[in-house]
Amino acid sequence: MSAVFGIDFGTSNSALSVSMDGNVSLLDVDRENPISNSLKSILYFLKEDGRTKSYVGYEGVKAYIENGADGRYMQSIKTFLPDTAFEKTSIYGKSYTLEELIALFLKTMKQRGQEIIKQEVSDLVLGRPVIFSEDRDRDRIAQDRLTRAAQIAGFKNISFQLEPIAAALAYENSLEAGTEQIVLVGDFGAGSSDFTIYKAGNHEGPKAARDRDILSVGGVYIGGDVFDS
């Protein structure tokens, strides 16, 4: 059976999972990080000997510190997805679109994940917040940008899952067979906070479409970054 990657591209941290042979597991995509299955959503660029080097994740944090805070350090890039004013930025004379910057994260995770499972992967399920923006058009633009970033990173078949719904589905595995509960799922992130009311149940047999079990979704465009500020 071909493998499918699942990526939670987060404002502050990201994670990669793989579904293979009926099993799902997290992969250690940031081995220099004390929490190795969590990739810091950090990009760092440094020009050395006329060449621009880029770093992703915890290695970017270390390189930034080792080079005395020289270079270009970027964090919370995800928050710009619905920002239509952000078209591109220049780093050492080269222009990067937002999609190209995010693709660096996704490509790094793809490559590291493939090295771990020793298999090429073209199928991806991307997590997304309930709202990228309270403006519907900007919310659509944000998802379109994330799709393009995944395509640049080399993924061919791309689908989305709401992050709090993914959490609710995972929670179902802890329930006894035949049990149903009404649960509130809170997803407090660095960029946004989402809340979902969901009818969870551990049902035997194949799981069909569960849209009717999602009773309510909502959220606010505020999170940890705002509190830090």
C-alpha positions, 0 to 999 in steps of 0.5 A: 500500500502506498504511503500518505503523509499528513502535515500539520504546518503550524505557526510556531511548530509543524509535524509530519505523520505517515499512514502506511499499512493501516498504521499512522505514526509521527516521524522524527523530522527535526532530530536536532530538536529536543522534541524530535517529532516537532519541526520548528516553523523557522526559516533562516537565511545566511550569505556565506562566501557569496552563496545563500544558505537556508536552514529550516527548523531547530537547525535554523535557530542554532545557526542564527545564534551561532552567527550572532543574529546575522542574516534573515530569520523568519517565523510565524510565516503561516499568519501571512497566508490570508494577507493579500498585501504579501506578494513576495520578499527579497532575501539577498537579492532573490525574490521569494513568494509566500508559497515558495517560502512555505514550500521550503518547510513542506519540501524539507519535511517531505524529504526527511520523511521519505528518507525515514520510510525509504519510499517516495510519497506524493499524497498529502493530507494538510491540516488547516485551521477552521479560519485563516481569516474571517473574510471568506475570500481571504480564507480561500486565498490562504488555502489556495496558497497552501495548496500551491506551496505543497505542489511546489514541494513535490506533492501531487494529490493534496487534500485538507482536514480541519485541525480540530476535526483531526484531533476529534477523530484521533480522540475517538480511538480512546473510546470504548466500542459503541460509545458516543460523546459530544465533545468540545475540541479546542485548538489554541495555536500561535496564529488562531484559536479554533473550537469545534463541537463534535459527536464522537463515537468509536464505531466498528467497521469502515468509517464513512463520511462524518460531516453530519457528526460535526455539529458546529465549528468556529474560531477567532483570528487570535492566538499565541503570537498576539499574546506574546506581542 
